[in-house]
Amino acid sequence: MQDIILLQCTSCKNKNYSTTKNKKNVTEKLVLKKYCRHCRKHVDHKETKA
């Protein structure tokens, strides 16, 4: 039941990372603090559709 999701930067809106998520266990949208090479800093990345 693993689904592929994309992580989008909250400041520049670029889709930088892809990961998997089990939608049965985690129902809310995933938010991770990751490095954005376009912004050149660590910012929150939110889940978007693949």
Sequence and secondary structure as in RCSB ss.txt:
>XXXX:A:sequence
MQDIILLQCTSCKNKNYSTTKNKKNVTEKLVLKKYCRHCRKHVDHKETKA
>XXXX:A:secstr
 EEEEEEEETTT  EEEEEEEETTT  S  EEEEEETTTTEEEEEEEE  
